[in-house]
Amino acid sequence: MAALRYELPSQGLLHKRPLIVRGEDMEFSKFGSDVAYDLIYASAVFLHMRAELVWTGLERLVAKLKPYKGRIFVSHNIKFCTRLGDKCIERLAGLGLESLGRQTHDSLLFNH
């Protein structure tokens, strides 16, 4: 799994003992309302989704990030953002996210 072999070590986050969750509904309430994450790694989560559904997913993910410390790493299907150009940056800012740009081939990292 690329998350454990490359992405998490490259961000220096393995010491946090990450929990990798696989799900199909993007519903995070089952983890509790008081849970906040340092990193959400969306590996191919958005691969076959329409752009608007990707934005819905990001809205839900942002609510689970630690304020001012959390990161979302998105791999595959970054066109939902790159197609918008500068409007993507504005839309991310509206979610409280800052794009750190491409980190690897076809992936984006956002700071919260």
C-alpha positions in Angstrom: 0.0 0.0 0.0 1.5 3.3 -1.2 0.3 5.2 1.9 2.4 3.1 4.3 5.4 2.6 2.0 5.8 6.1 0.6 3.3 8.9 1.4 3.2 8.7 5.2 7.0 8.2 5.6 7.7 11.1 3.3 5.5 13.4 5.5 7.1 12.0 8.7 3.8 10.7 10.0 4.4 6.9 10.7 5.2 7.6 14.4 1.5 8.6 14.8 0.4 5.0 14.0 -2.1 5.9 11.3 -5.4 4.2 11.0 -6.2 3.4 7.4 -9.9 3.1 6.7 -11.6 1.7 3.7 -15.2 2.8 3.1 -17.7 3.5 0.4 -20.0 6.1 1.8 -17.7 8.9 3.0 -19.7 9.0 6.2 -17.4 9.7 9.1 -19.9 9.9 12.0 -19.2 6.2 12.9 -15.8 7.4 14.2 -17.4 9.8 16.6 -18.1 13.5 16.4 -15.0 14.5 18.5 -12.5 12.7 16.3 -10.0 14.9 14.4 -7.1 13.7 12.2 -3.6 15.0 11.5 -3.7 13.4 8.0 -6.4 12.1 5.8 -5.0 10.2 2.9 -7.5 9.8 0.1 -5.8 7.2 -2.1 -7.8 6.9 -5.3 -10.9 7.8 -3.4 -12.0 10.3 -6.0 -10.8 8.4 -9.0 -14.2 7.7 -10.7 -16.2 10.5 -9.1 -17.8 13.6 -10.8 -16.1 16.8 -9.7 -19.0 18.1 -7.6 -19.0 14.8 -5.6 -15.3 15.2 -5.0 -16.0 18.7 -3.6 -18.7 17.2 -1.4 -16.2 14.7 -0.1 -13.6 17.4 0.6 -16.2 19.3 2.6 -16.9 16.2 4.8 -13.2 15.5 5.2 -12.3 19.0 6.2 -14.6 18.7 9.2 -12.5 15.8 10.5 -9.1 17.6 10.2 -7.3 19.1 13.2 -7.6 22.9 12.8 -4.4 24.5 11.5 -2.5 21.2 11.6 -4.4 18.8 9.5 -3.6 17.7 6.0 -5.5 16.0 3.2 -3.5 14.1 0.6 -5.4 13.4 -2.6 -4.1 10.9 -5.1 -5.5 10.3 -8.6 -8.2 12.4 -10.3 -6.8 15.8 -9.4 -8.6 17.2 -12.4 -11.5 18.3 -10.1 -9.1 21.0 -9.0 -6.6 21.6 -11.8 -9.4 22.2 -14.4 -10.6 25.2 -12.3 -7.3 27.0 -12.3 -7.3 29.9 -9.8 -11.0 29.2 -8.9 -9.8 26.0 -7.3 -7.6 27.9 -4.9 -10.6 30.2 -4.0 -12.8 27.2 -3.5 -10.3 25.4 -1.3 -9.9 28.6 0.7 -13.6 28.6 1.3 -13.2 25.2 2.9 -10.3 26.4 5.0 -7.7 24.6 2.9 -4.5 25.8 1.3 -3.1 23.9 -1.7 0.5 22.9 -1.4 0.4 21.8 -5.0 1.6 18.5 -6.6 3.7 16.4 -4.3 4.0 13.3 -6.6 2.6 12.4 -10.0 -1.1 13.0 -10.0 -1.5 13.9 -6.4 -2.2 17.1 -4.3 -1.6 18.0 -0.7 -3.8 20.5 1.2 -3.0 22.1 4.5 -5.8 23.1 6.9 
